[in-house]
Amino acid sequence: MRFRVEACSDAFILLSSTVNIQSQDFYEICIGGSNNKVTNIRRKHNTGNVHQINTIDILNCTEQRTLIVRWMLNGEITLLKETNGGTEVVMKWTDPNLIPIHGVGIMTGWGADGLWTLEHSSFLIGRYCGIPTPHTVIWCYFLLQLVSVE
C-alpha cells in the first residue's frame, strides 16, 4: 500500500486480521513516534512485542512524505520511504506467528493532525471513519479486496 502523509508525528497504520479492524489480532505501525524520532511495528496493542528503530524527521508538518507498507504471506512487513534518490527500506520485520491481513486502518494519534493520500492496487469496496469524541482514538478503515503477493 503506497500512501502520502503530511503530519508532524505519530502516523499510524493498523493491519488487522478482520476487514472491519475490530480484531484483537493486528499489527500497529507507528511512523514518527516520540515527537518524530522513532518508528515501530507492534504485534497487538500494548503487548510489548515491538520492533523499533530511530527515524528522526521521517514525517514533515508542511509537506507530504511518500511511504509504502508491504506485507507478505510469510509474515514479513516492510516499510519503505520514497526519496528523490529512489526508494529505501525504513524497516523490515518478520513475525514468526503471522497474522493474516484482511483490513487496513490509518490515523494520526497523540494530538497530531494529518493529511493522508492512499494508493492501493486492491479493489476498494468501502470506507468507514469513527465519530471523534473526547478521549477516543478514531481509526478509519478501508474495505479492500486484498491481493496477496508471494
PAPA-175927 format. One record per residue: x, y, z of N, C-alpha, C, CB in turn; residue in one letter. Coordinates in Angstrom, 3 decimals. Each point is the difference from the previous one (the first is absolute). Glycine has a CB too. Layout:
<tortis>
   n.east  n.north     n.up  ca.east ca.north    ca.up   c.east  c.north     c.up  cb.east cb.north    cb.up res
        X        Y        Z        X        Y        Z        X        Y        Z        X        Y        Z   a
...
</tortis>
This chain:
<tortis>
   n.east  n.north     n.up  ca.east ca.north    ca.up   c.east  c.north     c.up  cb.east cb.north    cb.up res
    0.853   -1.157    0.000   -0.853    1.157    0.000    0.908    1.231    0.000   -1.883   -1.240    1.224   m
    1.711    2.079   -2.207    0.786    1.231   -0.123   -0.866    1.153    0.493    1.345   -0.914   -1.980   r
   -0.758    1.806    2.756   -0.757    1.134    0.519    0.912    1.190    0.211   -1.614   -1.559    1.098   f
    0.992    2.720   -1.033    0.698    1.227    0.363   -0.656    0.529    1.254    0.622    0.530   -2.410   r
    0.192   -0.027    3.325   -0.533    0.554    1.236    0.752    1.278    0.342   -0.653   -2.302    0.814   v
   -0.102    3.291   -0.420    0.545    1.268    0.498   -0.427    0.103    1.456   -0.078    1.147   -2.308   e
    1.035   -1.293    3.210   -0.265    0.030    1.440    1.303    0.291    0.733   -1.927   -1.639   -0.244   a
    1.812    2.277    1.382    1.198    0.310    0.788    0.560   -1.247    0.688   -0.879    2.319    0.360   c
   -0.003   -3.269   -0.031    0.428   -1.214    0.698   -1.166   -0.988    0.062    1.682    1.323    1.371   s
   -1.396   -2.501   -0.897   -0.995   -1.001    0.393   -1.023   -0.356   -1.070    0.305    0.835    2.263   d
    0.169   -1.319   -3.405   -0.866   -0.541   -1.044   -0.081   -1.511    0.212    0.618    1.864   -1.657   a
   -1.818   -2.374    1.770   -0.207   -1.410    0.321   -0.646   -0.745   -1.159   -0.214    0.609    2.410   f
    0.698   -1.835   -2.645   -0.609   -0.950   -0.927   -0.368   -1.220    0.839    1.345    0.844   -2.047   i
   -2.572   -1.310    1.892   -0.452   -1.209    0.686   -0.253   -1.068   -1.051   -1.037    1.337    1.906   l
    1.661   -2.482   -1.755   -0.203   -1.147   -0.881   -0.734   -1.051    0.822    2.104    0.494   -1.402   l
   -3.368   -0.733    1.070   -0.884   -0.813    0.827   -0.340   -1.335   -0.639   -0.925    2.088    0.927   s
    0.620   -3.065   -0.083   -0.432   -1.306   -0.498   -1.463    0.011   -0.438    1.671   -1.073    1.509   s
   -2.401    2.163   -1.248   -1.391    0.098   -0.438   -0.189    1.229   -0.875   -0.763   -1.175    2.086   t
   -0.202    1.112   -2.981   -0.257    1.091   -0.932   -0.381    1.273    0.741   -0.723   -1.659   -1.723   v
   -0.079    1.544    2.783   -0.464    1.197    0.710    0.974    0.468    1.083   -2.326   -0.736   -0.459   n
    3.487    0.157    0.521    1.104    0.280    0.924   -0.384   -0.075    1.471    0.938    1.428   -1.755   i
   -1.991   -2.139    2.082   -0.443   -0.144    1.379    0.514   -1.298    0.620   -2.035    1.345   -0.550   q
    3.255   -1.718    0.259    0.583   -1.248    0.468    1.068    0.258    1.059   -0.472   -1.037   -2.230   s
    0.694    0.039    3.058    1.110    0.052    0.950    1.308   -0.411   -0.657   -1.592   -0.486    1.857   q
    1.524   -0.024   -3.087    1.185   -0.426   -0.737    0.323    1.039   -1.063   -0.535   -2.437    0.421   d
    1.604    3.207   -0.176    0.375    1.047   -0.948    1.436    0.428    0.216   -2.369    0.776   -0.089   f
    2.881   -0.058   -0.913    1.290    0.676    0.107   -0.274    1.493   -0.001    1.248   -1.899   -1.167   y
   -0.517    2.623    1.984   -0.092    1.460    0.024    1.374    0.542   -0.380   -1.840   -0.005    1.797   e
    1.882    0.821   -2.842    1.244    0.649   -0.413   -0.127    1.470    0.357    0.415   -1.668   -1.898   i
    0.485    2.154    2.726    0.030    1.417    0.369    1.197    0.631   -0.686   -1.125   -0.437    2.243   c
    0.834    1.394   -3.126    1.038    0.691   -0.762    0.198    1.385    0.612   -0.577   -1.283   -2.134   i
    1.799    1.612    2.519    0.283    1.307    0.582   -0.497    0.146    1.428   -0.113    0.922   -2.272   g
    0.167   -1.991    3.037   -0.400    0.059    1.408    1.026    0.748    0.838   -1.222   -2.155   -0.282   g
    0.885    2.397    1.531    0.897    0.701    0.927    0.516    1.307   -0.597    0.665   -2.206    0.975   s
   -1.613    3.052   -1.390    0.334    1.300   -0.596    0.810   -0.129   -1.284   -0.041    0.967    2.279   n
   -0.358   -1.922   -3.131    0.601   -0.197   -1.317    1.444   -0.487    0.082   -1.500    1.775   -0.870   n
    1.768   -2.648    1.860    1.359   -0.513    0.184    0.137   -1.488   -0.261    0.323    1.779    1.644   k
   -1.425   -2.558   -1.501    0.088   -1.454   -0.145   -1.167   -0.523   -0.835    1.186   -0.162    2.220   v
   -0.990   -1.024   -2.771   -1.045   -0.735   -0.700    0.010   -1.410    0.555    0.203    1.422   -2.116   t
   -1.406   -1.978    2.347   -0.047   -1.348    0.531   -1.155   -0.807   -0.570    1.057    0.849    2.065   n
   -0.893   -2.162   -1.987   -1.048   -0.954   -0.338   -0.293   -0.772    1.278    0.719   -0.191   -2.470   i
   -1.993    0.149    2.824   -0.436   -0.685    1.218   -1.017   -1.076   -0.393    0.399    2.090    1.430   r
   -0.221   -3.291   -0.940   -0.982   -1.066   -0.223   -0.998    0.060    1.139    1.681   -1.480   -1.227   r
   -2.917    1.748    0.919   -1.075    0.228    0.952    0.321    1.221    0.852   -0.540   -2.463    0.036   k
   -0.473    3.130    0.429    0.179    1.244    0.752    0.556   -0.270    1.393   -1.883    1.026   -1.288   h
    2.944   -0.321    1.638    0.606   -0.022    1.330    0.455   -1.378    0.468   -1.419    1.924    0.516   n
    1.861   -2.790   -1.432    0.491   -1.313    0.421    1.460    0.057    0.423   -1.634   -1.071   -1.546   t
    2.307    2.146    1.197    1.423    0.096    0.287    0.857   -0.589   -1.108   -0.547   -0.101    2.408   g
   -0.064   -0.612   -3.364    0.742   -0.577   -1.116    0.152    1.078   -1.070   -0.874   -2.352    0.496   n
    1.976    3.111   -0.405    0.196    1.160   -0.864    1.346   -0.091   -0.706   -1.439    1.395    1.518   v
    1.420   -1.095   -2.813    1.230    0.179   -0.769    0.102    1.494   -0.265   -0.100   -2.344   -1.090   h
    1.129    3.002    1.632    0.099    1.469   -0.079    1.366    0.428   -0.511   -1.631    0.209    1.886   q
    1.618    0.849   -2.711    1.251    0.581   -0.481   -0.092    1.524    0.079    0.399   -1.986   -1.537   i
    0.733    2.645    1.536    0.040    1.462   -0.039   -0.258    0.471   -1.423    1.623    0.066    1.940   n
   -2.549    0.880   -2.096   -0.326    0.569   -1.322   -0.251    1.498    0.179   -1.013   -2.213   -0.824   t
    2.017    2.935    1.220   -0.148    1.426    0.294   -0.490    0.744   -1.236    1.825   -0.146    1.727   i
   -2.914    0.906   -1.532   -0.611    0.840   -1.043   -0.480   -0.784   -1.219    1.465    1.826    0.771   d
   -1.977   -3.036   -0.577   -0.557   -0.762   -1.118   -1.266    0.665   -0.536    0.963   -2.108    0.969   i
   -1.691    2.823   -0.106   -1.199    0.736   -0.413    0.310    1.485   -0.065   -1.488   -1.751    1.037   l
    0.556    2.519   -1.630    0.172    1.441   -0.120   -1.348    0.673    0.198    1.961   -0.292   -1.572   n
   -1.970    1.387    2.321   -1.242    0.725    0.308   -0.593    0.711   -1.207    0.846    0.296    2.297   c
   -0.036    0.039   -3.290   -0.477    0.848   -1.091    0.116   -0.619   -1.392    0.630    1.896    1.409   t
   -0.061   -3.094   -1.507    0.066   -0.648   -1.311   -0.303   -1.487    0.130    1.689    1.697   -0.773   e
   -2.303   -2.244   -0.266   -0.338   -1.415    0.023    1.234   -0.849   -0.243   -2.306    0.536   -0.797   q
    2.415   -1.609    1.575    1.061   -0.986   -0.174   -0.634   -1.259   -0.575    1.376    0.960    1.929   r
   -0.739   -1.555   -2.917   -0.534   -1.202   -0.642    0.635   -1.235    0.631   -0.378    1.261   -2.166   t
   -0.480   -2.161    2.635    0.427   -1.229    0.657   -0.757   -1.175   -0.601    0.529    1.253    2.135   l
    0.024   -2.430   -1.963   -0.619   -1.232   -0.487    0.054   -1.031    1.123    0.662    0.500   -2.418   i
   -1.789   -1.156    2.671   -0.045   -1.125    0.934   -0.318   -1.239   -0.816   -0.745    1.463    1.962   v
    1.572   -2.499   -1.778   -0.219   -1.279   -0.681   -0.061   -1.092    1.049    1.184    0.798   -2.097   r
   -2.099   -1.735    1.902   -0.062   -1.168    0.857   -0.084   -1.230   -0.888   -1.123    1.305    1.868   w
    1.833   -2.351   -1.445    0.129   -1.203   -0.814   -0.635   -1.181    0.732    2.124    0.891   -1.056   m
   -2.375   -1.950    0.313   -0.621   -1.194    0.570    0.902   -0.709    1.008   -1.278   -0.250   -2.114   l
    2.576    0.529    2.089    0.926   -0.624    0.953    0.115    0.786    1.306    1.259   -0.924   -1.937   n
   -2.072    1.993    2.107    0.019    0.795    1.228    0.933    1.194   -0.045   -0.551   -2.056    1.185   g
    1.192    2.291   -2.320    0.918    1.131   -0.123   -0.772    1.302   -0.246    1.780   -1.550   -0.895   e
   -1.458    2.557    1.697   -0.585    1.338   -0.155    1.156    0.954   -0.273   -1.986   -0.513    1.557   i
    1.839    1.312   -2.623    1.050    0.929   -0.400   -0.578    1.394   -0.125    1.232   -1.831   -1.200   t
   -0.522    2.814    1.738   -0.334    1.410   -0.176    1.096    0.623   -0.843   -1.250    0.117    2.220   l
    0.847    0.513   -3.328    0.946    0.657   -0.902   -0.326    1.484   -0.092    0.295   -2.136   -1.314   l
    0.729    2.930    1.000   -0.162    1.444   -0.169    0.519    0.388   -1.372    0.225    0.402    2.492   k
   -1.045    0.362   -3.237    0.438    0.503   -1.293    0.698    1.338    0.201   -1.895   -1.197   -1.181   e
    3.049    1.338    0.520    0.765    1.242    0.063    0.377    0.392   -1.428    0.901   -0.548    2.335   t
   -0.272    1.678   -2.493    0.476    0.417   -1.326    1.006   -0.986   -0.566   -0.379    2.377    0.638   n
    1.081   -3.075    0.229    1.002   -0.972   -0.436   -0.547   -1.395   -0.239    1.632    1.319    1.244   g
   -2.925   -1.525   -1.021   -0.596   -1.323   -0.198   -0.755   -0.455    1.236    1.831   -0.567   -1.593   g
   -2.047   -0.723    1.683   -0.741   -0.591    1.115    0.984   -0.683    0.935   -2.059   -0.326   -1.442   t
    1.914    0.602    2.741    0.888   -0.629    0.983   -0.822   -0.699    1.078    1.766    1.750   -0.439   e
   -1.232   -2.855    0.938   -0.655   -0.751    1.069    0.199    0.745    1.314    0.362   -2.201   -1.220   v
   -1.458    2.512    1.883    0.057    0.624    1.323    0.128   -1.089    1.052   -1.388    1.968   -0.786   v
    0.533   -2.977    0.702    0.084   -1.133    0.916   -0.641   -1.221   -0.629   -0.032    1.549    1.974   m
    0.526   -2.705   -1.539   -0.532   -1.278   -0.461   -0.037   -0.922    1.205    0.900    0.312   -2.377   k
   -2.011   -1.006    2.542   -0.161   -0.898    1.140   -0.848   -1.177   -0.425    0.211    1.907    1.637   w
    0.139   -3.100   -1.165   -0.777   -1.191   -0.298   -0.550   -0.581    1.290    1.401   -0.462   -2.037   t
   -2.721    0.269    2.062   -0.675   -0.621    1.135   -0.009   -1.510   -0.221   -1.448    2.065    0.393   d
    2.071   -2.844    0.504    0.013   -1.452   -0.186   -1.388   -0.624    0.166    2.352   -0.014    0.819   p
   -3.265    0.726   -0.158   -1.386   -0.456    0.181   -0.922    0.994   -0.690    0.555   -1.135    2.212   n
   -0.503    1.149   -3.536   -0.640    1.053   -0.767   -1.506    0.091    0.222    1.780   -0.297   -1.667   l
   -2.276    1.513    1.517   -1.425    0.299    0.022   -0.420    0.253   -1.443    0.091    0.982    2.373   i
   -1.115   -1.682   -2.880   -0.465    0.300   -1.355   -0.674    1.375   -0.032   -0.306   -2.473   -0.467   p
    0.646    3.295   -0.514   -0.503    1.381   -0.070   -1.228    0.049   -0.910    2.336    0.925    0.389   i
   -3.462   -0.399    0.174   -1.234    0.150   -0.766   -0.550    1.422    0.066   -0.492   -2.398    0.439   h
    1.000    3.225    0.471   -0.469    1.372    0.128    1.153    0.935    0.297   -2.211   -0.828    0.791   g
    2.081    2.075   -1.238    1.044    1.012    0.182   -0.633    1.246    0.592    1.350   -0.917   -1.940   v
   -0.733    1.466    2.983   -0.466    1.248    0.599    1.109    1.025    0.002   -1.617   -1.259    1.422   g
    1.244    2.544   -1.434    0.979    1.081    0.074   -0.481    1.030    1.006    0.707   -0.379   -2.398   i
    0.221    1.078    3.001   -0.341    1.127    0.869    1.270    0.736    0.386   -2.031   -1.213    0.879   m
    1.877    2.429   -0.429    1.064    0.669    0.733   -0.441   -0.006    1.454    0.714    1.478   -1.993   t
    0.248   -1.542    2.890   -0.332   -0.144    1.410    0.716    0.995    0.871   -0.401   -2.371   -0.409   g
    0.069    2.297    1.695    0.645    0.807    1.016   -0.067    1.497   -0.309    1.503   -1.923    0.459   w
   -2.638    2.363   -1.010   -0.214    1.418   -0.255    0.524    0.508   -1.324    0.090    0.266    2.390   g
    0.552   -1.126   -3.180    0.534    0.424   -1.296   -1.118    0.013   -1.041    2.273   -0.947    0.587   a
   -2.270    1.965   -1.435   -0.899    0.051   -1.150    0.737   -0.570   -1.196   -1.228    2.027    0.912   d
    0.481   -2.584   -1.851    0.651   -0.553   -1.173   -0.863    0.070   -1.235    1.252   -1.480    1.489   g
   -0.599    1.627   -2.620   -0.641   -0.045   -1.301    0.542   -1.228   -0.710   -0.287    2.544   -0.118   l
   -0.614   -3.466   -0.265    0.389   -1.275   -0.588   -0.500   -0.107   -1.438   -0.040   -1.057    2.277   w
    0.859    0.460   -3.136   -0.403   -0.386   -1.345    0.409   -1.462   -0.165    0.250    2.393   -0.944   t
   -1.223   -3.276    0.686    0.266   -1.437   -0.101   -0.055   -0.461   -1.434   -0.937   -0.331    2.269   l
    1.829   -0.595   -2.605   -0.018   -0.681   -1.285    0.118   -1.484    0.293    1.035    1.986   -1.245   e
   -1.844   -2.794    0.578    0.103   -1.436    0.195   -0.526   -0.706   -1.230   -0.240    0.257    2.490   h
    0.864   -1.363   -2.862   -0.404   -0.720   -1.198   -1.209   -0.896    0.238    2.358    0.071   -0.752   s
   -2.774   -0.225    2.005   -1.178   -0.812    0.284   -1.265    0.752   -0.373    1.228   -1.155    1.851   s
   -2.304    0.459   -1.857   -1.290    0.570   -0.350   -0.632    0.599    1.255   -0.298   -1.670   -1.892   f
    0.100    2.978    1.915   -0.598    0.685    1.142   -1.502   -0.215   -0.030    1.843    1.731    0.021   l
   -2.396   -2.318    1.048   -1.431   -0.284    0.022   -0.750    0.764    1.084    0.533   -2.232   -0.897   i
    0.137    3.105    1.629   -0.700    0.781    1.006    0.947    0.748    0.907   -1.831   -1.633   -0.090   g
    1.278    2.522    0.919    0.808    0.805    0.919   -0.840    0.331    1.216    1.361    0.969   -1.901   r
   -0.734   -0.909    3.071   -0.684    0.387    1.222    0.967    0.753    0.892   -1.543   -1.985   -0.163   y
    1.105    3.082    0.736    0.775    0.712    1.017   -0.887    0.188    1.212    1.417    1.189   -1.742   c
   -0.868   -1.395    2.913   -0.758    0.205    1.219   -0.283    1.475    0.235    1.025   -2.059    0.948   g
   -1.954    2.332   -0.062   -0.348    1.366    0.376    0.883    0.402    1.175   -2.405   -0.275   -0.813   i
    3.180    1.366    0.679    0.889    0.388    1.095   -0.788    0.440    1.228    1.724    0.682   -1.676   p
   -1.305   -1.177    2.821   -0.532    0.434    1.284    1.185    0.207    0.935   -2.210   -1.250   -0.347   t
    2.029    2.002    1.430    1.133    0.218    0.905    0.579   -1.318    0.497   -1.008    2.179    0.693   p
    2.313   -2.275   -0.666    0.743   -1.129    0.565   -0.197   -1.302   -0.768   -0.207    1.097    2.197   h
   -0.092   -1.042   -3.488   -0.095   -1.221   -0.788    0.988    0.046   -1.145   -2.412   -0.249    0.616   t
    2.815   -0.908   -1.043    0.874   -0.136   -1.152   -0.885   -0.329   -1.197    1.985   -0.773    1.427   v
   -1.831    1.496   -2.507   -0.827   -0.208   -1.176    0.835   -0.637   -1.101   -1.452    1.967    0.620   i
    1.037   -3.131   -1.043    0.619   -0.672   -1.127   -0.917    0.149   -1.197    1.197   -1.645    1.508   w
   -0.630    1.883   -2.667   -0.745   -0.123   -1.247    0.412   -1.335   -0.593   -0.131    2.545   -0.404   c
   -0.843   -3.308   -0.064    0.405   -1.228   -0.661   -0.594   -0.063   -1.390    0.175   -1.157    2.205   y
    0.514    0.422   -3.034   -0.348   -0.105   -1.404   -0.232   -1.460   -0.308    1.335    2.063   -0.606   f
   -2.484   -2.386    0.044   -0.311   -1.368   -0.357    0.652   -0.289   -1.336   -2.187    0.046    1.284   l
    3.145   -0.941   -1.269    0.784   -0.295   -1.196   -0.136   -1.470   -0.347    1.619    1.845    0.550   l
   -1.656   -2.132   -1.805    0.175   -1.371   -0.451    1.496   -0.137   -0.215   -2.340   -0.196   -1.106   q
    3.032   -0.385    2.070    1.452   -0.020   -0.019    0.528   -1.028   -0.988    0.011    0.742    2.375   l
    1.034   -0.349   -3.066    0.680   -0.883   -0.944    1.302   -0.437    0.649   -1.047    1.145   -2.033   v
    1.222   -2.431    2.224    1.215   -0.520    0.641    1.181    0.077   -0.928   -1.383   -1.513    1.382   s
    2.535    1.826   -0.807    1.256    0.027   -0.740    0.909   -1.037    0.622   -0.249    2.460   -0.607   v
    0.771   -3.349   -0.188    0.887   -1.036    0.544    1.424    0.255   -0.415   -1.860   -1.647   -0.044   e
</tortis>
